[in-house]
Amino acid sequence: MLGRVTEKSDKSAGQRAGRQQRITDYVVNNGSASAAELAELTGVSVMTVHRDLDELARRGLLRKFRGGVSAQPSTVFESNSEYRLNANVDAKAAIARQALTYVEPGMSILLDDSTSALALAKLLGEVTPLTVATNYLRAIDVLKDVEDVRLIAIGGDYSPTHDAFLGMPCLEAVERLTVDTTFVSTSAMNTELTFHQEPEIVMVKRAMLQSAQNRVLLMDSSKMARTALHRLAPVTDYHRLIVDSSTPEATVEELRNRTEVDVAPL
C-alpha cells in the first residue's frame, strides 16, 4: 500500500513539475498571461494554476500580479538555476555524453555553474579516478559521494539565484588552479563570440578558461544564434565546441572554421 502511495506521489510530482515548466516557458515567451489562460493551456483548474504560480513566484521564476503573472527580466530567469535545470534537458544530456569521451581517468577537470556541466558531472563516476573542481553547489552535491573523485569545492560569495559561489574569493581560488580541461557553458553565442548577461559570471568563466590547458564549450541549440550584454570570449578561444543535433548545419559549418565542433545526436 505504501509503495502504491509513493508511486502515485512521484507521478503527481512529475506532472506538477512538467506543468510548471510549461507555464514558465509560456509566460517567458509571451511576457505575461492570465490565470484563466494558463488553466486552458495546461488543462487544470484555475485554483491549481494559482498554486503553481505561487510556487513559481517563490522560486523567483515569475512575478504574480492581480489576475495573472509576468516574466522576470531575461537577466533573472536566464540566470536562475531552477529555470535552467528544467530547460533543454535532453539536449544537455546528449552533449554531456559526448563531452564524457574527452574525460580520461587521472585527469583534473574544472566545471562551471552551468546545468550543461552539471549533466556531465552526473556521468563522471564512469571514468574515475578524477580530480574535479567546481563552484556549482548542485555539482558538488552530485560529486561528493562519488568514489575515486577528489572533489575541490570552490567557495566564495554564495548566490541563491545561481546556486553557486562567485565573487573575489571564487576568482582567486580559480586563478590558483591549473587543470587539464575545463567544461563551461554560457547563455548565448553566435558564430564568432560567446556572451553572458552578467559581468560577475563573465569574470569567473574567463578565469576558468585561463586555468585550463584544454577548453571545451557545451552549448545546446537554444543558445544560438543569440547575444547578451557582455562578451565572454571569441569562439576561437575554445579548443572544442559540443552542440546538439538540432543546431542548423550551416551554423555548424561556419563554427568549424573557428574551432573543432562535435555534434551530439539526440
Residue, then its C-alpha position, 0 to 999 in steps of 0.5 A: m500500500l505504501g509503495r502504491v502511495t509513493e508511486k502515485s506521489d512521484k507521478s503527481a510530482g512529475q506532472r506538477a513539475g512538467r506543468q510548471q515548466r510549461i507555464t514558465d516557458y509560456v509566460v517567458n515567451n509571451g511576457s505575461a498571461s492570465a490565470a484563466e489562460l494558463a488553466e486552458l493551456t495546461g488543462v487544470s483548474v484555475m485554483t491549481v494554476h494559482r498554486d503553481l504560480d505561487e510556487l513559481a513566484r517563490r522560486g523567483l521564476l515569475r512575478k504574480f500580479r492581480g489576475g495573472v503573472s509576468a516574466q522576470p527580466s531575461t537577466v533573472f530567469e536566464s540566470n536562475s538555476e531552477y529555470r535552467l535545470n528544467a530547460n533543454v534537458d535532453a539536449k544537455a544530456a546528449i552533449a554531456r555524453q559526448a563531452l564524457t569521451y574527452v574525460e580520461p581517468g587521472m585527469s583534473i577537470l574544472l566545471d562551471d555553474s552551468t546545468s550543461a556541466l552539471a549533466l556531465a558531472k552526473l556521468l563522471g563516476e564512469v571514468t574515475p579516478l578524477t580530480v574535479a573542481t567546481n563552484y556549482l553547489r548542485a555539482i558538488d552535491v552530485l560529486k561528493d559521494v562519488e568514489d575515486v573523485r577528489l572533489i575541490a569545492i570552490g567557495g566564495d560569495y554564495s548566490p541563491t539565484h545561481d546556486a553557486f559561489l562567485g565573487m573575489p574569493c571564487l576568482e582567486a581560488v580559480e586563478r590558483l588552479t591549473v587543470d587539464t580541461t575545463f567544461v563551461s557553458t554560457s547563455a548565448m553565442n553566435t558564430e564568432l563570440t560567446f556572451h553572458q548577461e552578467p559581468e560577475i559570471v563573465m569574470v569567473k568563466r574567463a578565469m576558468l578558461q585561463s586555468a585550463q590547458n584544454r577548453v571545451l564549450l557545451m552549448d545546446s541549440s537554444k543558445m544560438a544564434r543569440t547575444a547578451l550584454h557582455r562578451l565572454a570570449p571569441v569562439t576561437d578561444y575554445h579548443r572544442l565546441i559540443v552542440d546538439s543535433s538540432t543546431p542548423e548545419a550551416t551554423v555548424e559549418e561556419l563554427r568549424n572554421r573557428t574551432e573543432v565542433d562535435v555534434a551530439p545526436l539526440 
